[in-house]
Amino acid sequence: MTLKTAIIGSGNIGCDILCKVLAHPDLDCTLVAGRSLHSSGLAFARERGVATTADGIDGLFARINEFDLVFDATSAADHEAHAPRLIEAGKAIINLTPASLGALCVPSLNGVELTEASNINMITCGGQASIPIAAAIARANPGVRYIEVVSSISAESAGPATRRNLSNYITTTENALSHFTGCKDVKAILNINPAKPNVFMQTAVSALIETVDLAATRREVERAVTQVQSAVPGYQVIVDLHYSEGRLFTMVRVEGAGDFLDPSAGNLDIITATATHMAALMARGRVTERAA
């Protein structure tokens, strides 16, 4: 039995989520909600046989009984308005905005624990790229004093909502870094690169540590990468672990699947792919409950 979902937000993230949901055997999309009759994203959904509404959250509520889970692909401010209404209506939410609401989720680290959560916060693209590596470093080296993550993305993959929500992006990413690593002194930076051809998403992770167990760290990082790759095959380490003068450094690159956008938009792909993976975990959990 598939989990019936709806998507609010018909931009790049909403369209990429739609592609991934329609391709997943455990998920179905019953509705895509946007706010413009002329939205190319709504036209994209209709071409794939999915019902649409241009009435935003009100249009979603007009068909509230047709789905159990909502992917919110709007903006931080919009999600803050949507979440209370959807939770009151008994709908689970996967939040793809940088709003600081919901249970912080990195599926490879705590996805199984959150299958019953009412609002799941997918943090940010930089968070999904960096936190598995940062958490691996922290597991292998209890003395981490400071963690810094710097993500670079192409300008083409940074839509209007991303640019409006940069402050939310930083706050949510840093809160999640602290949450998953236990390190209180953290910093997140996002660089938007206008270069042509488009650059691929890259995220550098640095940690200040007095002594490092490189062998244990490498094992933990390799395990973390393998776990992320089950949902995001284009996730890979491109700079091996390097330790010098108290600083441990590595870098990952994310190549997108190219479902809706160019593969260089790995920043969008990593958050939509992990969100889809989380929804699939929720779907399987519901099937297990019914069987029990």
N, C-alpha and C positions, 0 to 999 in steps of 0.2 A: 504494500500500500504506500503510495507516494505522499510526501508532505506537501500540502498545497500552500503556495506562497504568493505574496504580492510584492511589488516593487514601487516605492514612491521616490520619484526623481528620474527624469528621462534623459539625463546627460550621459557623458561618457561612462561613468561608473555604473549607472543604471542599465545602460545597454550592454555593457560587458557582463554584468551579473546575469542579465537575461540570457545571453548566449550560454553561459556556464550552467544555469539552472535547466534550460531546455535540453542540454546534452547529458544531464545527470539522471540515471535511472531511478533514483530515490526521491527526486524533486519534480515539482510541476509549478508553473507560473500561471495564475488565473487572471492577473490584472497588473497593468503598469499605469501608474498615476503621474501626471505631469501638470503643468500650469499654463500651457499654451496650445491652442488648437493647431498651431502650425509647427509644433515641435517635431524635429526630424527624428528624435528618439521615439516618440509615440508612433510615428509612421513606420519606423523600423520594427516596433513590436507588432503592429497590425499586419505587416507583411509576413510575420511569422505565426499568424493566427492567434495572437494573444489579445484579449480585450483591453481597451484603454479608456482613460478618462482624463480630461483636461481641467478637472475641478479640484486637483490637488488632494489634500487630506479629506475634504468633504466628499469628493468623488469616491475615495477609498472607503469611507464609512457607509456610503450608499450601498456597497456590496460587501459589507463586513463579514457576512456569514459564509463567504465563498473561499476563505483562506484561514490558515492558522498562524502563519508567520509573515512578518513584514520586513523586508530589507529597506532600511532608510538610507537612501543615497542622495540626500538633499544637502543641507548645510548645518553647521553647529546650532545656529539660532533656530532654524526650523525644527531640528530634532528635539530641542528643549520644549517646543510646543507640542510636537507629535507624541512624544513618549508617554506623558501622563494619560492622554486619551486612549492610546492603544493598549496600555497596561490595564486601564479600567475596563476596557472591552474584552480583556482576557486573551489578547494576542501577544505572542512572543515577538521580540524585535531583535534584529541584528543591525546594529548601528555602524554604518560605514562613514559617518561624519566624525570630525575631531571633537565633538561635544564630550565633556567630561561626565557623561551619564552612563550608567550600566556597569556590569561586571567586566573588568579588564580581561581581554581574552587573546592569548596566543595559542591557537589550537594544538600545536605540538607540545606545549607545556601544560595547559590546563583545560583543553577543550572537553575532555570526557567529564570533568567535574562540573561543567556548566550547561549540560544538556537540558536542565530543567529551569535555567535562569529566565527571568521575564524580559530582561534587556541586556543584550550582549554587546559589549563595546569592543570593536575591532581596532581601536587605538588609532593608528595612522599608518601610512605606507612605510615611513621610516621606522616606526615601532615594529612592524611585522618583519622588516628586513634586519633590524639590529638586535632586537631583544633575544632571539634564540642564541645568537653568538655571545652577547653580553652575559646572559644567564649561564652559558657554558663556561665562560671565563671565571665567573664568580663561584661556580660549583667547584672548579679545580683549584681555585686560589682564594681562600677565605679572607685574605688580607687586602682586598681591593679597596682603595681609598677614593678613587674618582673614575668616572666613566664618561666618555664623550663620544657622541655619534654624529657623523656628518653625512647627510644624504644629498646627492646631486641628481636632479631629474631634468628632463628636457622641458623647455618652455611650452612646447605643444601639448605635453601631457598634464600641464598645470592649468586646469580650468578656472573659471571665475570664482567658484566656491572655494577652491584651494587657496587662491590668492587672498580672498576676503578673510579666510579662517587661519591665517598664519600664526596669530597669537594663540589660538586654541590648539593648533598643531603642536607648537612648542610645549605648552603646558601639559597636554595629554601625553605626549611622548615621554617627557621627563618624569611625570608621575608613574607611568607604566614601567620605565626603566628602573626606578627605585623599587617599585612593587615586586618585580620579578628577580631582581638581583640582590636586594637588601642593602644596596649602596645608596646612601643619602645624598652624596655630592655628585650630581649628574648634569650633563648639558647636552641639548639636542640642537642641531643646526640644519637648516634646509637651504640648499643653493638651487636656484632655477636657472638653467643654462640655455641661452638662446641659440646655441651653435647649430649649424646645419652641415651635414645631415644630423638628425637628432642623436643626442648621446643616450646611451643606455643608463638605466638607474644604477648608481653605485652608492654603497654605504660603507664608510670607514668607521671602525670601532677601535677606540683607544682606551686603555685602562692604566692607571698608575698603581703599581704594586711593588713592594720592596723586594720580595723574592717570588719567583715564578716556577711552578712545576710545568715545564713545557711539554713533557710527554703526556701528562695527565690532561693538560689543557687541549692538546691536539686531539686526544681521544674524545674528549667531551665536545669539541667543536665539530669533529667529523660526524659524531652521532647526531648532533643538532642539525647539521646540514642535511643529512639523510632523511631525518624526520620531516623537515620543511619541504624537501623535494617530493615527498609523497603527494603534496597538494600543489606545489609550485616547481615543476621540473626544471625551469630555467634559473633556479637559485643556485649560485656557486661561489666558492671562495676564489678570488682572483689575486690576492696577495697573501702569501702564507704568513703564519704567525711569526712576528719578529719582536724580540725583546732587547731593549737597549736603554741604559741609564734610568731604570725604573719604569719605563713605559713599554707596554705591550700593545702591539698594533696588528690589525688585519683588515681586510676589505672584501666585501661581497658584491656581486653584480647580479641583477635580476633581468632576465630576458623574458618578456611576456609571451603568452601563447599565441597572440595575434588573433584572438577570437573576434574582437571588434576593432581594436586599434593596432597600430604598428607595434611590432615586438619591442621597440625601444621604450614603450610605455610600461615598463616593468613595475613602476610605482603603482599604477592602477591595477595591474594584473595580480600583484602579490596580495592586495587587500581584497579584491573580488574573489580570487581563488581560495584564500583562507576563509573568507566568509561563506563561500559555497561549501567548503569542506566542513565548516561548523554546522551549517544547516543539515548536511547529510548525517552528521553524528546525531543530531537531534531527531532526524527522521528514523534512524535505526533504533534509537532509544525508545521511541514511541511504539515501534513494532515489537520490541522486546517486552515492553510493558503489557501490550495487548495479549501477547502469547502467554505471559505469566498469569 
